[in-house]
Amino acid sequence: MSIKRIKSGERMSQAVVHGNLVYTAGQVAQNAGGESVTEQTKDILNAIDGLLAEAGSDKSKLISATIWLSDIGTFAEMNAVWDAWVSPGNTPARACVESKLAAPQFTVEIGVIAAID
C-alpha cells in the first residue's frame, strides 16, 4: 500500500495519506498567530480544509479530531468556530485538552484523521 506525503519538510509532513485515510499534523494558525482564539481557529480550519482537499477528502469524512488549547478557559470560544465549521451529522470522535503549545503566539492546535472515498 502506498504512502503519499503532503507538504513535506525535513521534520514532518503536514498530511499523510495511507490507504483510505488522511492524517494531518497538528495545525497552528500560520496566518493568525497571536490573534484571538476565534481567528486562530478559523485559520486552522481553513488550512485543514485545504489539506483534506489535496488528499481527496473533506470535513464530512472526519473520523477523529484532537484539539489542544493553551488555555482551557477558551474552550467555548474555540467551540463556537468549530460548531459553525463541522459538517452537521458528520461530527468526528474528538478530544480537547489544555496543553503548552510550541510557541507563545499559538493558542490553538488541531489535528484530524479523515476517510478518503
GIQUI-V136888 format. One line per field, one symbol per residue. phi: phi as a letter, one per 40 degrees, with the letter a starting at -180 (. if undefined). psi: psi as a letter, one per 30 degrees, with the letter a starting at -180 (. if undefined). A space follows every 10 residues. Layout:
# GIQUI-V136888
phi->???
psi->???
This chain:
# GIQUI-V136888
phi->.cbbbbfcbc cabcabbagb bbbccccbcc bbdgccddcc cdccccccdc cccccgbacc bcbaabbbbc acccdccccc cdcccccdgb cccabbbcac ccaccbbbab bbbbcbc
psi->klkkkkikae elkflkkkbg kkkllkklif fgkfaleeee eeeeeeeeee eeeffgalff gkelkkkkkf jffgeeeeee eeefekjkfh klkkkklkkk lekffkfkkk klkllk.
